[in-house]
Amino acid sequence: MKKLFVLMIAILFVGYASAQTRTAMKTTDLKKEITSHITKNYPGYLIKSAFKVETNKVITFEVIAQKETSKITLVYNDKGAFLKTENNKPTTTKPTTTKPKTETK
């Protein structure tokens, strides 16, 4: 029973240590460095949403930008420096086709 209790405490500690919070924020509250980077390096993309992400006391900002059917997620550090780009799937969906039902008699 002691071993089980110790194991549960260890699992809770690991879960707490790697906790992540993702908070939506107004796109107008983004740092000037972030919006300038997007304007300069991603012409035609519009900022759709932004999130402040805190993982193990490290703060980053995720910005979702879209141009027509192309959507990307740009990640910046807490000072507004660009870190990486994550490509998202196109926003259009494929039409679904259904096969006609056949009845047997």
C-alpha positions in Angstrom: 0.0 0.0 0.0 2.9 2.3 0.7 4.4 1.7 -2.7 1.1 2.6 -4.4 0.9 5.8 -2.4 4.5 6.8 -3.3 3.8 6.0 -6.9 0.7 8.2 -7.0 2.6 11.1 -5.4 5.4 10.7 -8.0 2.9 10.8 -10.8 1.2 13.9 -9.4 4.6 15.6 -9.1 5.6 14.8 -12.7 2.2 16.1 -13.9 2.6 19.3 -11.9 6.2 19.8 -13.0 5.3 19.7 -16.7 2.1 21.7 -16.4 1.2 24.0 -19.3 -1.3 26.9 -19.4 -2.6 28.3 -22.6 -4.5 31.6 -22.3 -6.2 33.4 -25.2 -5.3 37.0 -25.6 -6.3 39.9 -27.7 -4.3 40.2 -30.9 -4.0 43.9 -30.3 -2.1 43.1 -27.1 0.8 41.3 -29.0 4.2 42.9 -28.8 5.2 45.2 -31.6 8.1 42.9 -32.5 5.7 40.1 -33.1 3.3 42.0 -35.4 6.2 43.6 -37.2 7.7 40.2 -37.9 4.5 38.9 -39.3 3.9 41.9 -41.5 7.4 41.8 -42.9 7.9 38.0 -43.3 4.3 36.8 -44.0 2.8 39.3 -46.4 -1.0 38.8 -46.9 -1.4 36.8 -43.7 -3.9 38.1 -41.1 -3.6 37.4 -37.4 -6.6 35.4 -36.4 -5.9 34.5 -32.8 -3.1 34.6 -30.2 -2.3 32.7 -27.0 0.1 33.1 -24.1 1.6 29.7 -23.3 3.4 29.0 -20.0 5.3 25.7 -19.7 7.5 25.1 -16.7 7.7 28.9 -16.1 8.8 29.6 -19.7 6.4 32.0 -21.5 5.9 31.8 -25.3 3.3 33.3 -27.6 1.5 31.3 -30.3 0.0 33.4 -33.1 -2.4 31.8 -35.6 -2.2 33.6 -39.0 -4.2 32.9 -42.1 -3.9 33.7 -45.8 -6.8 32.4 -47.9 -6.9 28.7 -47.1 -3.4 28.5 -45.7 -3.1 28.7 -41.9 0.1 28.8 -39.9 1.0 29.0 -36.2 4.0 31.2 -35.4 5.8 30.8 -32.0 7.6 33.7 -30.3 9.5 33.9 -27.0 8.5 36.3 -24.2 10.6 39.1 -25.7 8.9 38.8 -29.1 11.7 37.0 -30.9 10.6 34.5 -33.5 11.2 30.8 -32.6 9.5 28.6 -35.1 6.6 28.1 -37.6 4.1 25.2 -37.4 2.2 24.5 -40.6 -1.5 23.7 -40.1 -3.8 21.9 -42.5 -5.7 24.0 -45.0 -9.0 25.4 -43.7 -11.1 24.0 -46.5 -12.6 20.6 -46.1 -13.1 17.9 -48.6 -16.6 17.2 -49.7 -17.9 13.9 -48.4 -19.5 11.5 -50.8 -21.8 8.8 -49.7 -22.5 5.7 -51.6 -26.1 5.0 -52.5 -27.7 2.4 -50.4 -28.6 -0.8 -52.2 -31.4 -2.9 -51.0 -31.6 -6.6 -51.4 -34.9 -8.5 -51.7 
